[in-house]
Amino acid sequence: MGDTATSARPASHRDALAAIFRCGAAYAERLPMLPVALERAAIALTEELRALSAQAAELRYRGLDSGHAADLLGSGDGARLAGLLHAAAWDAHLLVSFDRDFIYTCVDLVFGGDGSQPPYAETRPLSRTEVRIADMVLARLASLLERAFAPIAPTSFAAAAELGRADLDRLGGREAPLAMARFRLEAANGGGEMRIAVPDAVLTALKPAFARPPPPGGMGAADPGWTRQMSSEINRTRLAMRAVLEERRRPLAELAALRVGQILPLDATPRSRVRIDCNGEPLLWCEVGQSSGVHTLRVHGFVDREQEFMDGLLSG
């Protein structure tokens, strides 16, 4: 009788744990910093995918569900490609799953697809090239997850096995309870789904870190390192600038009559201010000069938009 009671206690404990995490909403309510980190990773991967192609692409975090490891592998017909990420400091593994459409979309982005063709949807085994691109996405995801979780529960992430060779015993078996984060990739040529699964046992162990409420300042205040990274990326963005010496309005008939070699007189002088426009918006006033035999522009000041507006009204 004593042996029966002893063996029943672990099962009772597992049942209680499963009841706590019986639905996706419970994860977000009990572990509010978990969706915060996942959302950060989605935003970061979106930026990297956009850098691959001129085609607009966005990875959206769609929420958390509860499930089992077997749910992420599908029916075994190759509809999903799964791999493991090892979280060293957590002493745990995460399961990442891409569906076929997700991989097809990534391939189109990598090879410069412009979205003009209908999405590719053939059901067939994935090629070696397609698997390699999915492996590249997994590697980048590992790095981005590491940055996203750094201010909450720091750990490094690394691929633990080849894609398609996920050992579910590292997650506790095919029926082990998991929290499954859903992501949707949207692009002009289609889209697909990615899922990341974290064992319930891992979340239970990390509950003190993930249960902290998000700070009032939002995600940026919670992660100064992330803010610095975003600032650095913005500051390195290249923008086209245009110097405007003078602008005039001319009748369309006069413009149509222009001929090659014709000289257009300007009222501007070497002392006239030059306006610098960026993305069609007036930005700076400059002075023309020379240095080392080349023409230069010396910044005089920023364009005062309100003053320019008032001057335009008065001159009209």
C-alpha positions as CSV (number, residue, x, y, z in Angstrom):
1,M,0.0,0.0,0.0
2,G,2.9,2.3,0.9
3,D,4.6,1.6,-2.4
4,T,1.4,2.5,-4.3
5,A,1.1,5.9,-2.5
6,T,4.8,6.6,-3.1
7,S,4.5,5.9,-6.9
8,A,1.4,8.0,-7.2
9,R,2.9,11.2,-5.9
10,P,5.1,12.0,-8.9
11,A,2.2,11.4,-11.3
12,S,0.0,13.7,-9.2
13,H,2.7,16.4,-9.4
14,R,3.0,16.1,-13.2
15,D,-0.8,16.4,-13.4
16,A,-0.8,19.5,-11.3
17,L,2.0,21.0,-13.5
18,A,0.1,20.2,-16.6
19,A,-3.0,21.9,-15.2
20,I,-1.1,25.0,-14.5
21,F,0.1,25.2,-18.1
22,R,-3.0,23.8,-19.7
23,C,-3.4,26.6,-22.3
24,G,-1.4,29.1,-24.1
25,A,-3.0,32.0,-22.3
26,A,-1.6,30.7,-19.0
27,Y,2.0,31.1,-20.3
28,A,1.5,34.8,-21.2
29,E,-0.2,35.5,-17.8
30,R,2.2,33.6,-15.6
31,L,5.4,34.3,-17.5
32,P,4.9,37.8,-19.1
33,M,8.5,38.2,-20.1
34,L,8.5,35.1,-22.3
35,P,6.3,36.7,-25.1
36,V,8.4,39.9,-24.7
37,A,11.6,38.1,-25.6
38,L,9.9,36.1,-28.4
39,E,8.5,39.3,-29.9
40,R,12.0,40.9,-29.9
41,A,13.4,37.9,-31.7
42,A,10.7,38.2,-34.4
43,I,11.4,41.9,-34.9
44,A,15.1,41.2,-35.2
45,L,14.7,38.4,-37.7
46,T,12.4,40.5,-39.8
47,E,15.2,43.1,-40.1
48,E,17.6,40.4,-41.3
49,L,15.2,38.9,-43.8
50,R,14.5,42.4,-45.3
51,A,18.3,42.9,-45.7
52,L,18.4,39.8,-47.9
53,S,15.9,41.1,-50.5
54,A,14.2,44.2,-51.8
55,Q,10.9,42.3,-51.3
56,A,9.0,43.2,-48.2
57,A,9.0,40.5,-45.6
58,E,7.8,40.4,-42.0
59,L,8.0,37.7,-39.3
60,R,5.1,38.1,-36.9
61,Y,4.8,36.6,-33.4
62,R,1.3,35.1,-33.2
63,G,1.2,33.8,-29.6
64,L,1.7,30.8,-27.4
65,D,0.0,27.4,-27.4
66,S,0.4,24.3,-25.3
67,G,1.2,21.0,-26.9
68,H,3.6,18.1,-27.3
69,A,6.8,17.6,-29.2
70,A,5.1,15.3,-31.7
71,D,2.8,18.2,-32.7
72,L,5.7,20.1,-34.2
73,L,6.8,17.3,-36.4
74,G,3.6,16.9,-38.3
75,S,2.6,13.6,-39.9
76,G,6.1,12.7,-41.0
77,D,5.5,13.5,-44.7
78,G,8.1,16.2,-44.7
79,A,5.7,19.0,-44.3
80,R,7.8,20.3,-41.4
81,L,11.5,20.5,-40.8
82,A,12.6,20.5,-37.2
83,G,15.8,21.1,-35.3
84,L,17.1,21.5,-31.8
85,L,18.8,24.5,-30.2
86,H,20.8,23.9,-27.0
87,A,20.5,26.6,-24.3
88,A,23.7,26.1,-22.4
89,A,22.9,28.1,-19.3
90,W,19.4,26.7,-19.1
91,D,20.8,23.1,-19.5
92,A,17.9,22.5,-21.9
93,H,16.9,22.2,-25.6
94,L,14.4,24.1,-27.6
95,L,12.7,22.6,-30.7
96,V,12.4,24.8,-33.8
97,S,10.1,23.8,-36.6
98,F,9.7,25.3,-40.1
99,D,6.9,24.3,-42.4
100,R,7.5,23.8,-46.1
101,D,6.0,27.1,-47.2
102,F,8.2,29.0,-44.7
103,I,11.3,27.4,-46.3
104,Y,10.1,28.1,-49.8
105,T,9.5,31.7,-48.9
106,C,13.0,32.1,-47.4
107,V,14.5,30.5,-50.5
108,D,12.7,33.1,-52.7
109,L,14.0,35.9,-50.5
110,V,17.6,34.7,-50.6
111,F,17.6,34.3,-54.4
112,G,16.2,37.8,-55.1
113,G,12.6,37.0,-55.8
114,D,10.6,40.1,-56.4
115,G,7.2,38.7,-55.5
116,S,5.9,38.9,-59.1
117,Q,5.5,35.1,-59.4
118,P,2.8,33.1,-57.5
119,P,4.1,31.4,-54.4
120,Y,5.7,28.0,-55.0
121,A,3.7,25.3,-53.3
122,E,4.8,21.9,-54.7
123,T,4.7,19.0,-52.3
124,R,8.0,17.2,-52.6
125,P,11.1,16.4,-50.5
126,L,13.2,19.5,-49.7
127,S,16.3,19.9,-51.8
128,R,19.8,20.1,-50.3
129,T,19.9,23.8,-51.0
130,E,16.6,24.4,-49.3
131,V,17.7,22.6,-46.2
132,R,20.9,24.6,-46.1
133,I,19.0,27.9,-46.3
134,A,16.7,26.6,-43.5
135,D,19.8,25.8,-41.5
136,M,21.1,29.3,-42.1
137,V,17.9,30.7,-40.7
138,L,18.1,28.5,-37.7
139,A,21.7,29.7,-37.0
140,R,20.6,33.3,-37.2
141,L,17.6,32.6,-35.0
142,A,19.9,31.2,-32.4
143,S,21.9,34.4,-32.3
144,L,18.8,36.6,-32.2
145,L,17.2,34.5,-29.4
146,E,20.4,34.9,-27.4
147,R,20.1,38.7,-27.7
148,A,16.4,38.7,-27.0
149,F,16.7,36.6,-23.8
150,A,19.9,38.3,-22.6
151,P,18.2,40.8,-20.2
152,I,15.8,38.2,-18.9
153,A,17.4,34.8,-18.6
154,P,20.9,35.0,-20.3
155,T,22.1,31.9,-22.2
156,S,23.8,31.0,-25.4
157,F,22.0,29.1,-28.1
158,A,23.5,26.7,-30.6
159,A,22.2,24.1,-33.1
160,A,22.4,20.7,-31.3
161,A,21.8,18.5,-34.4
162,E,21.2,18.7,-38.2
163,L,17.8,19.8,-39.3
164,G,15.5,16.9,-39.7
165,R,17.4,14.9,-37.0
166,A,15.7,16.2,-33.8
167,D,16.0,13.8,-30.9
168,L,12.8,14.3,-29.0
169,D,14.2,12.5,-26.0
170,R,16.2,15.6,-25.2
171,L,12.8,17.4,-24.7
172,G,11.5,14.6,-22.5
173,G,9.9,12.4,-25.2
174,R,7.3,12.8,-27.9
175,E,4.5,13.4,-25.4
176,A,6.4,15.9,-23.2
177,P,4.3,19.0,-22.5
178,L,5.7,22.1,-24.3
179,A,4.9,25.8,-24.7
180,M,4.8,26.4,-28.5
181,A,5.4,29.9,-29.8
182,R,3.9,30.5,-33.2
183,F,5.4,32.8,-35.8
184,R,4.1,33.7,-39.3
185,L,6.3,34.8,-42.1
186,E,4.6,37.1,-44.6
187,A,6.1,38.2,-47.9
188,A,4.8,39.3,-51.3
189,N,5.4,35.8,-52.7
190,G,3.6,33.9,-49.9
191,G,4.5,33.0,-46.4
192,G,4.8,30.2,-43.9
193,E,4.9,29.2,-40.3
194,M,7.7,28.8,-37.8
195,R,7.3,27.4,-34.2
196,I,9.6,27.4,-31.2
197,A,8.9,25.0,-28.4
198,V,10.2,25.2,-24.8
199,P,9.6,22.3,-22.4
200,D,7.3,23.1,-19.5
201,A,9.9,21.8,-17.1
202,V,12.4,24.5,-18.4
203,L,9.8,27.3,-17.9
204,T,9.1,26.0,-14.4
205,A,12.7,26.2,-13.5
206,L,13.1,29.7,-15.0
207,K,9.8,31.1,-13.6
208,P,11.5,33.6,-11.3
209,A,13.0,35.3,-14.4
210,F,10.1,35.1,-16.7
211,A,7.4,35.9,-14.1
212,R,8.7,39.5,-13.6
213,P,6.2,42.0,-15.0
214,P,7.5,44.1,-17.9
215,P,8.8,47.5,-16.7
216,P,6.6,50.6,-17.2
217,G,9.1,52.0,-19.8
218,G,8.4,49.1,-22.2
219,M,10.7,46.8,-24.0
220,G,13.4,49.4,-24.6
221,A,13.7,50.3,-20.9
222,A,13.9,46.6,-20.0
223,D,16.8,46.1,-22.4
224,P,19.4,48.9,-22.6
225,G,21.6,46.7,-24.7
226,W,18.9,46.2,-27.2
227,T,18.3,50.0,-27.4
228,R,22.0,50.6,-28.0
229,Q,22.0,48.0,-30.8
230,M,19.0,49.6,-32.5
231,S,20.6,53.0,-32.2
232,S,23.8,51.7,-33.7
233,E,22.0,50.1,-36.6
234,I,20.0,53.3,-37.3
235,N,23.1,55.5,-37.2
236,R,24.8,53.2,-39.8
237,T,21.9,53.5,-42.2
238,R,22.9,55.2,-45.5
239,L,20.6,58.0,-46.8
240,A,20.8,59.8,-50.1
241,M,21.1,63.6,-49.8
242,R,20.5,66.2,-52.5
243,A,22.0,69.7,-52.7
244,V,19.6,72.3,-54.2
245,L,21.2,75.6,-55.3
246,E,18.0,77.2,-56.7
247,E,14.5,76.2,-57.6
248,R,12.3,77.9,-60.2
249,R,8.8,77.3,-61.6
250,R,8.5,77.2,-65.4
251,P,5.6,76.8,-67.7
252,L,5.3,73.4,-69.2
253,A,5.6,74.9,-72.7
254,E,8.9,76.4,-71.8
255,L,10.2,73.1,-70.5
256,A,9.1,71.3,-73.7
257,A,11.0,73.8,-75.8
258,L,14.4,73.2,-74.0
259,R,17.2,72.1,-76.3
260,V,20.6,70.4,-75.8
261,G,23.2,73.1,-75.0
262,Q,20.8,75.7,-74.0
263,I,21.9,77.8,-71.0
264,L,19.5,78.5,-68.1
265,P,20.4,81.6,-66.1
266,L,20.3,81.4,-62.3
267,D,19.9,84.1,-59.8
268,A,22.1,82.2,-57.3
269,T,25.6,83.5,-56.5
270,P,28.6,82.0,-54.7
271,R,27.2,83.4,-51.5
272,S,23.8,81.9,-51.9
273,R,22.7,79.3,-49.4
274,V,22.4,75.7,-50.6
275,R,19.6,73.6,-49.2
276,I,20.2,69.9,-48.4
277,D,17.2,67.6,-48.9
278,C,17.0,64.1,-47.5
279,N,14.2,61.8,-48.7
280,G,12.4,64.8,-50.2
281,E,12.5,66.7,-46.9
282,P,14.5,70.0,-46.3
283,L,17.2,69.3,-43.7
284,L,20.1,71.7,-43.7
285,W,21.3,75.1,-45.0
286,C,24.8,75.2,-46.3
287,E,27.4,77.5,-47.8
288,V,29.3,76.7,-51.0
289,G,33.1,76.6,-50.8
290,Q,36.3,74.8,-52.0
291,S,38.9,72.6,-50.4
292,S,41.8,70.8,-52.0
293,G,40.5,71.6,-55.4
294,V,37.0,70.2,-55.0
295,H,33.7,71.9,-54.2
296,T,32.4,71.6,-50.6
297,L,29.4,72.5,-48.6
298,R,29.8,73.9,-45.1
299,V,26.8,73.4,-42.8
300,H,25.2,76.7,-41.7
301,G,22.3,75.4,-39.8
302,F,19.1,73.3,-39.8
303,V,16.1,74.2,-41.8
304,D,13.4,75.8,-39.6
305,R,10.3,74.3,-41.1
306,E,7.9,76.6,-39.2
307,Q,9.9,79.7,-40.2
308,E,10.0,78.6,-43.8
309,F,6.3,78.1,-43.8
310,M,5.7,81.6,-42.4
311,D,8.1,83.1,-44.9
312,G,6.3,81.4,-47.7
313,L,2.9,82.8,-46.6
314,L,4.3,86.4,-46.2
315,S,6.0,86.3,-49.6
316,G,2.8,85.0,-51.3
